[in-house]
Amino acid sequence: MDFYEKLPEELLIRFYYEIINNIKKGILTKNMYYEIGIIISVANRRGISLDQPSDFNEVINQQALNDLLQSEQVGTRCSSQIA
């Protein structure tokens, strides 16, 4: 998540659409929806609204995504406190 938080807004949005397009083309698997979830979370904190793909909730395990987001946030806070 730290990677996405450091991206400028325009690049974050472009990255989101690039992943979505590559999933639609079959270049990337739907497992990349976890990355989409992280990007959407970061964008929401910046006040940017990005839509979830229509099958997002069918593909991902929401609890696993929540756990991933929380672990990323804890890791980010810990590393900033160490520095």
N, C-alpha and C positions, 0 to 999 in steps of 0.2 A: 504494500500500500504506500510505503514511503516513496517509492519510485513515482507513482501516480500523483502523489501530493506535490511533488517538486515540478511536475510538468506545467507549462503555461496552459491557460484555459483552452486556447485554440488547438493546441497539440493534443490535449486530453480528449477533446471532442473528436478530432480527426482519428485518433487511435481507436476510440469507441466504434466509429463507423467503419474503419478498416477491419476490425475484428468481426463485426456483424457481416460485412460483405464477404469476408473469407469463409465464414461459417456457411453462408448461403451458397457459395460456390463449391463447398465441400473441401476446401483447402485446409480448414481447421475443423476440429471436432466440436461437438456441443459442450465438451468439458471446458471449453474456453468461456462458457457462460459464467463460470466462477470469476474469471477476470472481468467480464462485463459487470458483474455484481459489485466488484471492488471499484471499478471506474464510476459506476452510477453512484455509489456511496460517497466517493470523493467529490464528484460533481455536485451532489445534493448539498454537501457542506459548504460548497462555494456558491450556492444559490442557482446552480445550473440544473435544469430539468432534462434528463435523458430517459427515453422510454425503454422499458424492458421489452425484449422480443416476446411475441405472443405466446410462445411455448416455454418461456423462461421458467415458470414455476413447475412445469412438467419435467424439465430436464434436471434442475438442481435440487438438492436437498437444502431447504431453507435453513434448517438448524446448522448444517455444516457450513453454509455461507456465513451465518451469524457468528459461529465460532471462529471462522477464519478472520472475519472483520475485527472481532474483539482481540484476537491474538496479535493481529497486525497493529492495532492501536496501542496495546500494552507494550509491544516491542518498540514502537516509535517513541512512546513516553519514556521508557527505560533508557533508550539510547540518548535521548535529549537530556536526561538528568545526569547521565554519566559524563557527557561532554562539557 
